[in-house]
Amino acid sequence: MPLILMRRFSIQNKIVLPFILLFTVVVLIVPVITIALFDRKYDEQVSRETQEWLETIEDTGFIHQPEKVKEAYGAEVTVVSRDNTVNYTTLSGDWANFADDMKLNEVRKRIKESNLDFVSQNVIVNGKHYKVIYYPQVYDRLYCLMRPIDKIADAKRDITLLMLGIAAVVILLVALISHLIGRNLTNPIKDLVQFTRKVAGGNLNEQCEVKAHDEIGDLTVAFNQMTRDLRNSRNELITAERLATAGKMAASFAHEIRNPLSSMQMLAQMLMRKEDLSEARRKQSMQYILEEIERIDVIVKGFMDFARPASLNPAPRDLNQVLQEVLDLMETNLNHHQIALIKKFASNLPQVSLDRDKLKQAFMNIVLNAMDAMPEGGTLRIVTLQGSDKIRIDIVDTGIGIPPEDLNQLFEPFFTTKSQGTGLGLANAKRVLEQHGGDIQGKSVVGQGTTISLWLPLSSESSPSDSKKIGE
């Protein structure tokens, strides 16, 4: 009955009532304070008793008979010299870190600064707990009376566990009562959470049912309105992004084909006006025109690949052979730009299911970018590595490098740092790698060069996330 009545209460009351019950958790403060006071009082008592032992030992002359002290009090005795070297000890064990375990430097500093007759300190030596009284002697020696306190530590631990056990029982009782009272509050919130998850997943077409007329109901109404606004905003954003992308493509396309079209126009005009051109000059001009047409064809193909990526046509291939075909095509161009080629292909690579033509184009785009980064020549290194479930390809140049602020945009469409270029080469390469279930990443140091790393799965079931396990 009380739970049914709570449905008529405001959200504020529904929150206050459970928290009034949860306020009983303050009982946790009691064991914390109790344990702290016990620890403090017991430590003071042990310190006082141990100091009394030391006074008795000194008065009876046992201070020079450590074995009798150990026999009479069950305490250990250690004497250390000025440089913290152990002169004598009743302890047995490893003394490699004895000075640090005994905190000797800290103790000497305290004695010197405060001019104390002795100092007490809790330490752990060879895994055992001790209450130590440090007593300065002549020649800066320290007489250390070490009282074992493992049993005391065990007693403190038992008391702590007991108090925590009592506190845990109280917490469970409070949690049970709070659950019974709060269940009526959380049910509508859970419904709202489920709705927001659907919205977060992209479903903006549903509306959450309003089941109450309290603050949760008001919040649900607000979420429904927000969902409608998000749906409208998303549609507007999609339209704007499409227009913006189309604008970028059109501007980039116009910029890229302008130069070859201008060259073709001038060559065509020259052929029309100068009828006395030699046959060789005429053929050369026609060859230039054909080259510019081919250049436009490459530009158009790049835009088409980005705008409408074709499906893959995979077949088992030797990846090293595909890379070698690309390098054979680029060899003359590399030599012309005075770029030395270093190949380090992994031997006996298994065949990989891949689209040969698309992957060749992706590799070629990366190599062309590397060449552009080395206008004064340099070195291009191609490395293949085999992992357990993937193959990695590193394409490393010694070019000018990429600034850190540009590295995150390296594979974004239309992004380029060159005066010429569509900015689609690496974007298309990334898309091809992802179509193969692989991945591509770049790292660079300005003035030293850039490394483009590609991962291809050995099996078609591998995902891009799997392909990052090697060499990251």
Summary of the structure (lengths in Angstrom):
residues: 472
radius of gyration: 40.0
end to end distance: 60.6
largest distance: 129.8
contacts: 1310
relative contact order: 0.06
helix: 58%
strand: 16%
